[in-house]
């Protein structure tokens, strides 16, 4: 399996502890009280599926963007830039006073709030889709990895695997609210900055073109003839 895909799933698993703190209240508030046990489980699966669909769609877009940069011959710069961006994401959010997504976030939260009153199964899927759009540092971290795949399809797979990594804990918490105590979550959350630092270092080393297998492989430059389509005149008989 591509090492980036392994990183995607591991990022989801590690980030799920952060997700529980950010999105856990939504998972706990899912209106499953009037549903049968089977319907309640199915509703929770749909909710998590909705999040994965959103993540996969975002991964497709960011993978496409990364592919455009790759074809332009900026593979190394892209990888190093992603590593630096990951380091920036580690800056505590309280120190950042400008949030360009604040207005969008407010609209999404209102939509999520209104959907929490639904009892329709399709409503749980839509709720998950909207939940996946809420601003989240861990998702930004994963999107940086999706960009590094330099492929729309691989970017979508990367983000889908990230979503799958977050699903087990999110599902467990929604079924068993006391599955993970606040004290344990806080202790595990302390590990997340270390994981982010390791991940950022990986992308920076990957872009240094050191020739180390898996960690810093040699980037092959794409010939100009393959970057820009060349129209050949038809040979006259």
ROSE-263164 format. One record per residue: residue in one letter; chain; x, y, z of N, C-alpha, C in turn. Coordinates in pm, whole numbers, m for minus. Layout:
<sites>
(site 'a'; 'A'; (X; Y; Z); (X; Y; Z); (X; Y; Z))
...
</sites>
This chain:
<sites>
(site 'x'; 'A'; (85; m120; 0); (0; 0; 0); (88; 125; 0))
(site 'x'; 'A'; (48; 226; m72); (118; 353; m75); (135; 404; 68))
(site 'x'; 'A'; (259; 448; 102); (287; 494; 239); (197; 611; 278))
(site 'x'; 'A'; (159; 695; 180); (71; 808; 210); (m66; 761; 255))
(site 'x'; 'A'; (m114; 648; 200); (m243; 595; 241); (m238; 544; 385))
(site 'x'; 'A'; (m125; 483; 422); (m107; 439; 560); (m108; 558; 654))
(site 'x'; 'A'; (m41; 665; 611); (m37; 789; 690); (m178; 845; 705))
(site 'x'; 'A'; (m258; 837; 598); (m395; 891; 601); (m477; 823; 710))
(site 'x'; 'A'; (m473; 690; 713); (m553; 615; 811); (m502; 642; 953))
(site 'x'; 'A'; (m368; 644; 970); (m311; 669; 1101); (m343; 810; 1150))
(site 'x'; 'A'; (m345; 906; 1056); (m381; 1044; 1092); (m526; 1049; 1139))
(site 'x'; 'A'; (m612; 972; 1073); (m752; 965; 1115); (m767; 906; 1254))
(site 'x'; 'A'; (m692; 796; 1279); (m699; 732; 1411); (m650; 827; 1520))
(site 'x'; 'A'; (m534; 890; 1495); (m477; 982; 1595); (m565; 1105; 1611))
(site 'x'; 'A'; (m615; 1156; 1498); (m696; 1277; 1501); (m835; 1255; 1557))
(site 'x'; 'A'; (m881; 1129; 1563); (m1017; 1103; 1610); (m1036; 1145; 1755))
(site 'x'; 'A'; (m927; 1144; 1833); (m938; 1188; 1972); (m966; 1338; 1978))
(site 'x'; 'A'; (m910; 1411; 1882); (m941; 1554; 1870); (m1084; 1572; 1820))
(site 'x'; 'A'; (m1122; 1486; 1725); (m1257; 1494; 1667); (m1365; 1473; 1773))
(site 'x'; 'A'; (m1336; 1383; 1868); (m1433; 1357; 1974); (m1459; 1484; 2055))
(site 'x'; 'A'; (m1353; 1561; 2077); (m1369; 1685; 2152); (m1444; 1790; 2073))
(site 'x'; 'A'; (m1418; 1795; 1939); (m1479; 1899; 1854); (m1618; 1860; 1805))
(site 'x'; 'A'; (m1631; 1739; 1755); (m1757; 1695; 1693); (m1832; 1592; 1778))
(site 'x'; 'A'; (m1769; 1551; 1889); (m1833; 1453; 1976); (m1971; 1496; 2022))
(site 'x'; 'A'; (m1988; 1625; 2061); (m2121; 1669; 2104); (m2229; 1649; 1998))
(site 'x'; 'A'; (m2191; 1665; 1870); (m2289; 1643; 1762); (m2323; 1494; 1755))
(site 'x'; 'A'; (m2220; 1408; 1764); (m2244; 1264; 1759); (m2332; 1219; 1876))
(site 'x'; 'A'; (m2309; 1279; 1993); (m2389; 1243; 2111); (m2531; 1295; 2101))
(site 'x'; 'A'; (m2549; 1405; 2024); (m2681; 1467; 2013); (m2765; 1409; 1900))
(site 'x'; 'A'; (m2714; 1309; 1829); (m2790; 1250; 1719); (m2927; 1203; 1771))
(site 'x'; 'A'; (m3036; 1245; 1706); (m3171; 1213; 1754); (m3213; 1070; 1722))
(site 'x'; 'A'; (m3157; 976; 1795); (m3187; 835; 1768); (m3281; 775; 1873))
(site 'x'; 'A'; (m3330; 861; 1963); (m3413; 813; 2074); (m3539; 740; 2031))
(site 'x'; 'A'; (m3602; 785; 1921); (m3728; 725; 1877); (m3706; 613; 1775))
(site 'x'; 'A'; (m3581; 581; 1747); (m3551; 476; 1650); (m3528; 343; 1719))
(site 'x'; 'A'; (m3549; 234; 1646); (m3518; 102; 1700); (m3366; 89; 1710))
(site 'x'; 'A'; (m3318; m12; 1780); (m3173; m32; 1796); (m3104; m47; 1662))
(site 'x'; 'A'; (m3165; m124; 1572); (m3106; m144; 1439); (m3103; m13; 1362))
(site 'x'; 'A'; (m3214; 60; 1366); (m3222; 189; 1296); (m3121; 289; 1354))
(site 'x'; 'A'; (m3103; 286; 1485); (m3010; 378; 1551); (m2866; 350; 1506))
(site 'x'; 'A'; (m2830; 223; 1496); (m2696; 187; 1449); (m2678; 230; 1304))
(site 'x'; 'A'; (m2781; 204; 1222); (m2775; 242; 1080); (m2764; 394; 1066))
(site 'x'; 'A'; (m2835; 467; 1151); (m2832; 614; 1147); (m2691; 665; 1178))
(site 'x'; 'A'; (m2626; 603; 1276); (m2490; 644; 1313); (m2390; 610; 1202))
(site 'x'; 'A'; (m2414; 496; 1136); (m2328; 459; 1022); (m2343; 561; 910))
(site 'x'; 'A'; (m2468; 601; 881); (m2494; 701; 776); (m2428; 834; 811))
(site 'x'; 'A'; (m2435; 872; 938); (m2373; 997; 982); (m2222; 996; 954))
(site 'x'; 'A'; (m2156; 887; 990); (m2011; 876; 965); (m1980; 863; 816))
(site 'x'; 'A'; (m2069; 796; 743); (m2052; 785; 598); (m2060; 923; 533))
(site 'x'; 'A'; (m2150; 1007; 582); (m2163; 1143; 529); (m2034; 1221; 547))
(site 'x'; 'A'; (m1971; 1206; 664); (m1844; 1274; 688); (m1737; 1225; 591))
(site 'x'; 'A'; (m1733; 1094; 569); (m1633; 1036; 479); (m1654; 1082; 336))
(site 'x'; 'A'; (m1781; 1093; 294); (m1812; 1142; 159); (m1759; 1284; 140))
(site 'x'; 'A'; (m1781; 1369; 241); (m1730; 1507; 233); (m1578; 1508; 228))
(site 'x'; 'A'; (m1515; 1431; 314); (m1368; 1427; 316); (m1313; 1378; 181))
(site 'x'; 'A'; (m1378; 1276; 125); (m1333; 1222; m4); (m1346; 1324; m115))
(site 'x'; 'A'; (m1456; 1400; m113); (m1478; 1504; m214); (m1373; 1614; m203))
(site 'x'; 'A'; (m1346; 1656; m81); (m1243; 1758; m58); (m1106; 1706; m101))
(site 'x'; 'A'; (m1081; 1578; m73); (m953; 1518; m113); (m936; 1516; m263))
(site 'x'; 'A'; (m1045; 1494; m337); (m1039; 1496; m483); (m997; 1634; m533))
(site 'x'; 'A'; (m1058; 1737; m475); (m1028; 1876; m517); (m883; 1911; m485))
(site 'x'; 'A'; (m839; 1880; m363); (m702; 1915; m323); (m600; 1828; m395))
(site 'x'; 'A'; (m635; 1704; m425); (m544; 1618; m502); (m526; 1670; m643))
(site 'x'; 'A'; (m634; 1721; m701); (m626; 1782; m834); (m534; 1903; m832))
(site 'x'; 'A'; (m550; 1987; m731); (m464; 2105; m716); (m317; 2064; m704))
(site 'x'; 'A'; (m291; 1960; m624); (m155; 1911; m609); (m100; 1855; m738))
(site 'x'; 'A'; (m186; 1792; m819); (m144; 1737; m948); (m102; 1846; m1045))
(site 'x'; 'A'; (m172; 1959; m1042); (m136; 2071; m1129); (3; 2124; m1094))
(site 'x'; 'A'; (32; 2130; m964); (163; 2176; m921); (270; 2075; m959))
(site 'x'; 'A'; (236; 1946; m949); (330; 1839; m982); (371; 1846; m1129))
(site 'x'; 'A'; (272; 1863; m1217); (299; 1871; m1361); (385; 1993; m1393))
(site 'x'; 'A'; (368; 2098; m1315); (447; 2220; m1338); (592; 2203; m1293))
(site 'x'; 'A'; (622; 2089; m1229); (760; 2062; m1190); (799; 2114; m1053))
(site 'x'; 'A'; (698; 2136; m966); (728; 2189; m833); (701; 2084; m725))
(site 'x'; 'A'; (734; 1955; m754); (707; 1848; m659); (775; 1870; m525))
(site 'x'; 'A'; (906; 1903; m531); (983; 1921; m408); (929; 2039; m328))
(site 'x'; 'A'; (906; 2150; m397); (855; 2270; m329); (719; 2243; m266))
(site 'x'; 'A'; (636; 2164; m336); (504; 2130; m284); (515; 2053; m153))
(site 'x'; 'A'; (600; 1950; m151); (615; 1867; m32); (669; 1947; 85))
(site 'x'; 'A'; (770; 2030; 61); (828; 2113; 167); (726; 2214; 217))
(site 'x'; 'A'; (652; 2275; 124); (550; 2374; 162); (442; 2311; 249))
(site 'x'; 'A'; (404; 2187; 216); (303; 2117; 294); (354; 2092; 436))
(site 'x'; 'A'; (480; 2052; 446); (539; 2032; 578); (539; 2159; 661))
(site 'x'; 'A'; (572; 2271; 597); (573; 2400; 668); (431; 2439; 709))
(site 'x'; 'A'; (333; 2414; 620); (194; 2447; 653); (146; 2365; 773))
(site 'x'; 'A'; (189; 2239; 778); (152; 2155; 892); (207; 2212; 1022))
(site 'x'; 'A'; (329; 2267; 1016); (387; 2330; 1134); (306; 2454; 1174))
(site 'x'; 'A'; (257; 2526; 1072); (175; 2644; 1099); (44; 2603; 1167))
(site 'x'; 'A'; (m13; 2488; 1121); (m139; 2440; 1179); (m124; 2407; 1327))
(site 'x'; 'A'; (2; 2385; 1371); (26; 2349; 1510); (17; 2470; 1603))
(site 'x'; 'A'; (16; 2591; 1542); (5; 2713; 1624); (m131; 2713; 1693))
(site 'x'; 'A'; (m135; 2734; 1824); (m265; 2735; 1895); (m365; 2829; 1829))
(site 'x'; 'A'; (m487; 2781; 1810); (m590; 2860; 1740); (m620; 2992; 1811))
(site 'x'; 'A'; (m596; 2998; 1943); (m626; 3121; 2017); (m533; 3235; 1976))
(site 'x'; 'A'; (m416; 3197; 1916); (m322; 3301; 1877); (m352; 3355; 1738))
(site 'x'; 'A'; (m450; 3295; 1671); (m488; 3341; 1537); (m619; 3418; 1547))
(site 'x'; 'A'; (m615; 3544; 1514); (m733; 3628; 1533); (m817; 3642; 1407))
(site 'x'; 'A'; (m765; 3592; 1295); (m839; 3605; 1169); (m883; 3468; 1121))
(site 'x'; 'A'; (m1010; 3451; 1104); (m1063; 3324; 1056); (m1153; 3349; 937))
(site 'x'; 'A'; (m1103; 3331; 813); (m1182; 3360; 694); (m1303; 3270; 677))
(site 'x'; 'A'; (m1306; 3159; 754); (m1417; 3065; 740); (m1520; 3082; 852))
(site 'x'; 'A'; (m1506; 3189; 931); (m1596; 3207; 1046); (m1742; 3216; 1003))
(site 'x'; 'A'; (m1769; 3296; 899); (m1907; 3315; 852); (m1965; 3183; 800))
(site 'x'; 'A'; (m1883; 3112; 717); (m1928; 2983; 662); (m1953; 2885; 776))
(site 'x'; 'A'; (m1862; 2886; 874); (m1875; 2796; 988); (m2005; 2821; 1064))
(site 'x'; 'A'; (m2041; 2948; 1081); (m2164; 2983; 1152); (m2287; 2930; 1079))
(site 'x'; 'A'; (m2288; 2944; 945); (m2400; 2895; 865); (m2412; 2743; 876))
(site 'x'; 'A'; (m2296; 2675; 869); (m2295; 2529; 876); (m2345; 2481; 1013))
(site 'x'; 'A'; (m2302; 2550; 1119); (m2345; 2510; 1253); (m2495; 2525; 1270))
(site 'x'; 'A'; (m2552; 2631; 1210); (m2697; 2649; 1217); (m2769; 2537; 1142))
(site 'x'; 'A'; (m2713; 2499; 1025); (m2774; 2391; 946); (m2766; 2259; 1023))
(site 'x'; 'A'; (m2651; 2236; 1086); (m2634; 2114; 1165); (m2734; 2113; 1280))
(site 'x'; 'A'; (m2748; 2229; 1345); (m2841; 2239; 1458); (m2985; 2207; 1418))
(site 'x'; 'A'; (m3026; 2255; 1301); (m3164; 2229; 1256); (m3184; 2082; 1221))
(site 'x'; 'A'; (m3078; 2019; 1167); (m3089; 1878; 1128); (m3090; 1784; 1249))
(site 'x'; 'A'; (m3044; 1835; 1364); (m3044; 1751; 1485); (m3186; 1721; 1532))
(site 'x'; 'A'; (m3284; 1790; 1475); (m3424; 1763; 1510); (m3490; 1665; 1415))
(site 'x'; 'A'; (m3411; 1617; 1316); (m3470; 1526; 1218); (m3474; 1383; 1269))
(site 'x'; 'A'; (m3567; 1305; 1216); (m3572; 1162; 1250); (m3567; 1078; 1122))
(site 'x'; 'A'; (m3537; 1145; 1011); (m3526; 1075; 884); (m3385; 1022; 868))
(site 'x'; 'A'; (m3371; 899; 818); (m3239; 838; 803); (m3152; 916; 706))
(site 'x'; 'A'; (m3211; 967; 598); (m3133; 1046; 501); (m3082; 1174; 568))
(site 'x'; 'A'; (m3156; 1221; 670); (m3113; 1340; 743); (m2981; 1317; 816))
(site 'x'; 'A'; (m2958; 1194; 862); (m2833; 1162; 931); (m2715; 1166; 834))
(site 'x'; 'A'; (m2740; 1121; 710); (m2636; 1126; 608); (m2601; 1273; 577))
(site 'x'; 'A'; (m2703; 1357; 559); (m2681; 1499; 529); (m2610; 1566; 646))
(site 'x'; 'A'; (m2647; 1527; 767); (m2584; 1583; 886); (m2434; 1553; 886))
(site 'x'; 'A'; (m2399; 1430; 848); (m2258; 1392; 840); (m2184; 1469; 733))
(site 'x'; 'A'; (m2252; 1489; 618); (m2191; 1565; 508); (m2158; 1707; 554))
(site 'x'; 'A'; (m2254; 1772; 622); (m2232; 1909; 671); (m2127; 1912; 781))
(site 'x'; 'A'; (m2129; 1811; 867); (m2031; 1803; 975); (m1888; 1797; 919))
(site 'x'; 'A'; (m1874; 1728; 806); (m1742; 1716; 744); (m1688; 1847; 691))
(site 'x'; 'A'; (m1776; 1946; 673); (m1735; 2077; 621); (m1696; 2175; 732))
(site 'x'; 'A'; (m1723; 2139; 857); (m1690; 2229; 967); (m1538; 2244; 979))
(site 'x'; 'A'; (m1489; 2367; 1001); (m1345; 2391; 1013); (m1284; 2305; 1123))
(site 'x'; 'A'; (m1170; 2243; 1093); (m1104; 2154; 1189); (m956; 2144; 1155))
(site 'x'; 'A'; (m870; 2168; 1253); (m727; 2163; 1230); (m679; 2028; 1182))
(site 'x'; 'A'; (m739; 1919; 1234); (m697; 1785; 1193); (m733; 1759; 1047))
(site 'x'; 'A'; (m848; 1810; 1004); (m888; 1795; 864); (m793; 1875; 774))
(site 'x'; 'A'; (m754; 1994; 817); (m658; 2073; 739); (m527; 1996; 722))
(site 'x'; 'A'; (m486; 1929; 831); (m364; 1848; 827); (m376; 1737; 723))
(site 'x'; 'A'; (m492; 1671; 723); (m515; 1563; 627); (m523; 1615; 484))
(site 'x'; 'A'; (m584; 1731; 465); (m596; 1789; 330); (m458; 1823; 273))
(site 'x'; 'A'; (m366; 1860; 361); (m229; 1886; 315); (m169; 1756; 260))
(site 'x'; 'A'; (m198; 1645; 327); (m151; 1514; 279); (m217; 1476; 148))
(site 'x'; 'A'; (m347; 1506; 134); (m419; 1477; 10); (m359; 1555; m106))
(site 'x'; 'A'; (m319; 1678; m81); (m255; 1760; m184); (m124; 1696; m229))
(site 'x'; 'A'; (m53; 1636; m134); (77; 1573; m164); (65; 1450; m252))
(site 'x'; 'A'; (m55; 1392; m261); (m72; 1275; m349); (m61; 1314; m495))
(site 'x'; 'A'; (m84; 1443; m526); (m79; 1500; m661); (m171; 1428; m759))
(site 'x'; 'A'; (m279; 1370; m709); (m375; 1300; m794); (m515; 1315; m735))
(site 'x'; 'A'; (m615; 1352; m815); (m752; 1366; m763); (m805; 1237; m701))
(site 'x'; 'A'; (m784; 1124; m771); (m835; 996; m721); (m763; 957; m593))
(site 'x'; 'A'; (m629; 966; m593); (m554; 930; m474); (m582; 1028; m359))
(site 'x'; 'A'; (m606; 1155; m394); (m643; 1252; m291); (m776; 1215; m226))
(site 'x'; 'A'; (m871; 1170; m309); (m1002; 1128; m256); (m987; 1004; m168))
(site 'x'; 'A'; (m904; 908; m212); (m881; 787; m133); (m813; 823; m2))
(site 'x'; 'A'; (m715; 914; m9); (m642; 958; 111); (m740; 1010; 216))
(site 'x'; 'A'; (m828; 1101; 174); (m921; 1162; 268); (m1028; 1064; 314))
(site 'x'; 'A'; (m1068; 972; 227); (m1165; 870; 267); (m1105; 780; 375))
(site 'x'; 'A'; (m976; 744; 358); (m908; 662; 459); (m891; 740; 590))
(site 'x'; 'A'; (m866; 869; 577); (m861; 954; 696); (m995; 949; 769))
(site 'x'; 'A'; (m1104; 965; 693); (m1237; 958; 753); (m1265; 824; 818))
(site 'x'; 'A'; (m1221; 716; 751); (m1239; 582; 808); (m1164; 568; 940))
(site 'x'; 'A'; (m1046; 632; 946); (m968; 627; 1069); (m1037; 695; 1186))
(site 'x'; 'A'; (m1115; 800; 1155); (m1186; 871; 1263); (m1315; 799; 1303))
(site 'x'; 'A'; (m1367; 714; 1216); (m1501; 656; 1236); (m1513; 564; 1359))
(site 'x'; 'A'; (m1418; 471; 1385); (m1438; 380; 1498); (m1461; 450; 1631))
(site 'x'; 'A'; (m1378; 550; 1662); (m1392; 620; 1790); (m1518; 705; 1792))
(site 'x'; 'A'; (m1546; 775; 1680); (m1666; 859; 1674); (m1791; 774; 1690))
(site 'x'; 'A'; (m1793; 656; 1629); (m1908; 567; 1639); (m1921; 515; 1783))
(site 'x'; 'A'; (m1807; 473; 1840); (m1809; 417; 1976); (m1858; 518; 2078))
(site 'x'; 'A'; (m1813; 642; 2064); (m1853; 747; 2158); (m2002; 775; 2148))
(site 'x'; 'A'; (m2057; 771; 2025); (m2200; 798; 2007); (m2286; 686; 2066))
(site 'x'; 'A'; (m2231; 564; 2068); (m2305; 449; 2123); (m2285; 440; 2274))
(site 'x'; 'A'; (m2159; 459; 2316); (m2124; 451; 2458); (m2061; 584; 2500))
(site 'x'; 'A'; (m2139; 677; 2548); (m2089; 811; 2582); (m1970; 810; 2678))
(site 'x'; 'A'; (m1964; 708; 2766); (m1856; 702; 2864); (m1743; 611; 2817))
(site 'x'; 'A'; (m1743; 582; 2686); (m1641; 493; 2629); (m1500; 547; 2655))
(site 'x'; 'A'; (m1485; 678; 2649); (m1354; 740; 2667); (m1371; 861; 2759))
(site 'x'; 'A'; (m1309; 855; 2875); (m1324; 964; 2971); (m1252; 1090; 2923))
(site 'x'; 'A'; (m1293; 1204; 2977); (m1233; 1332; 2940); (m1085; 1333; 2975))
(site 'x'; 'A'; (m1050; 1274; 3088); (m911; 1270; 3133); (m822; 1195; 3034))
(site 'x'; 'A'; (m871; 1081; 2985); (m795; 1001; 2888); (m782; 1077; 2756))
(site 'x'; 'A'; (m891; 1141; 2710); (m887; 1217; 2585); (m785; 1330; 2593))
(site 'x'; 'A'; (m781; 1398; 2708); (m687; 1508; 2725); (m543; 1459; 2720))
(site 'x'; 'A'; (m518; 1343; 2780); (m383; 1287; 2778); (m341; 1249; 2637))
(site 'x'; 'A'; (m435; 1188; 2562); (m404; 1146; 2425); (m387; 1267; 2335))
(site 'x'; 'A'; (m466; 1372; 2359); (m457; 1494; 2278); (m320; 1560; 2287))
(site 'x'; 'A'; (m250; 1536; 2399); (m116; 1591; 2415); (m18; 1528; 2317))
(site 'x'; 'A'; (m53; 1407; 2268); (33; 1338; 2172); (17; 1394; 2031))
(site 'x'; 'A'; (m97; 1456; 2002); (m126; 1502; 1866); (m25; 1601; 1812))
(site 'x'; 'A'; (21; 1701; 1890); (123; 1792; 1837); (252; 1718; 1799))
(site 'x'; 'A'; (287; 1614; 1877); (408; 1535; 1846); (389; 1462; 1714))
(site 'x'; 'A'; (270; 1404; 1696); (241; 1333; 1571); (244; 1430; 1454))
(site 'x'; 'A'; (188; 1549; 1472); (187; 1651; 1366); (329; 1693; 1330))
(site 'x'; 'A'; (414; 1704; 1431); (554; 1742; 1408); (626; 1635; 1327))
(site 'x'; 'A'; (601; 1508; 1361); (663; 1397; 1288); (615; 1398; 1143))
(site 'x'; 'A'; (485; 1420; 1125); (426; 1420; 991); (481; 1537; 908))
(site 'x'; 'A'; (490; 1654; 969); (545; 1771; 899); (690; 1746; 858))
(site 'x'; 'A'; (767; 1686; 949); (908; 1654; 920); (919; 1556; 803))
(site 'x'; 'A'; (825; 1461; 798); (824; 1362; 690); (809; 1431; 555))
(site 'x'; 'A'; (714; 1524; 544); (691; 1591; 417); (807; 1684; 379))
(site 'x'; 'A'; (868; 1746; 479); (983; 1832; 450); (1100; 1749; 401))
(site 'x'; 'A'; (1130; 1637; 470); (1239; 1548; 427); (1209; 1488; 291))
(site 'x'; 'A'; (1079; 1459; 267); (1038; 1402; 139); (1069; 1497; 24))
(site 'x'; 'A'; (1059; 1627; 51); (1085; 1726; m52); (1231; 1760; m71))
(site 'x'; 'A'; (1318; 1713; 20); (1460; 1746; 10); (1534; 1661; m92))
(site 'x'; 'A'; (1464; 1558; m147); (1521; 1480; m258); (1654; 1414; m219))
(site 'x'; 'A'; (1657; 1350; m99); (1780; 1291; m48); (1808; 1151; m101))
(site 'x'; 'A'; (1711; 1092; m169); (1730; 959; m225); (1714; 847; m124))
(site 'x'; 'A'; (1647; 875; m12); (1621; 773; 90); (1485; 708; 60))
(site 'x'; 'A'; (1483; 576; 36); (1356; 509; 1); (1247; 537; 105))
(site 'x'; 'A'; (1127; 564; 57); (1006; 587; 136); (1008; 720; 211))
(site 'x'; 'A'; (1123; 760; 264); (1131; 882; 344); (1159; 1005; 257))
(site 'x'; 'A'; (1261; 995; 171); (1298; 1108; 85); (1343; 1056; m51))
(site 'x'; 'A'; (1249; 1000; m130); (1286; 944; m261); (1323; 1053; m361))
(site 'x'; 'A'; (1396; 1012; m463); (1433; 1106; m568); (1311; 1139; m653))
(site 'x'; 'A'; (1287; 1267; m673); (1178; 1310; m760); (1227; 1310; m903))
(site 'x'; 'A'; (1146; 1254; m990); (1180; 1255; m1132); (1116; 1377; m1197))
(site 'x'; 'A'; (1199; 1454; m1263); (1147; 1573; m1330); (1070; 1533; m1455))
(site 'x'; 'A'; (955; 1594; m1471); (871; 1564; m1587); (923; 1644; m1706))
(site 'x'; 'A'; (961; 1576; m1815); (1010; 1649; m1933); (907; 1750; m1981))
(site 'x'; 'A'; (957; 1862; m2033); (868; 1967; m2081); (774; 1915; m2189))
(site 'x'; 'A'; (826; 1822; m2271); (744; 1766; m2379); (624; 1691; m2327))
(site 'x'; 'A'; (634; 1640; m2200); (521; 1569; m2141); (431; 1662; m2061))
(site 'x'; 'A'; (484; 1779; m2027); (404; 1874; m1950); (306; 1950; m2038))
(site 'x'; 'A'; (353; 1988; m2160); (271; 2070; m2249); (241; 1992; m2376))
(site 'x'; 'A'; (115; 1967; m2405); (81; 1894; m2527); (133; 1967; m2650))
(site 'x'; 'A'; (194; 1891; m2740); (249; 1949; m2862); (166; 1904; m2981))
(site 'x'; 'A'; (120; 1998; m3059); (41; 1965; m3177); (135; 1947; m3296))
(site 'x'; 'A'; (129; 1832; m3358); (214; 1805; m3474); (133; 1823; m3602))
(site 'x'; 'A'; (195; 1886; m3699); (126; 1902; m3826); (121; 1770; m3899))
(site 'x'; 'A'; (13; 1747; m3969); (m1; 1624; m4045); (99; 1625; m4163))
(site 'x'; 'A'; (160; 1510; m4181); (257; 1498; m4290); (183; 1488; m4423))
(site 'x'; 'A'; (223; 1575; m4516); (157; 1571; m4647); (210; 1456; m4728))
(site 'x'; 'A'; (120; 1388; m4801); (161; 1278; m4887); (228; 1330; m5014))
</sites>
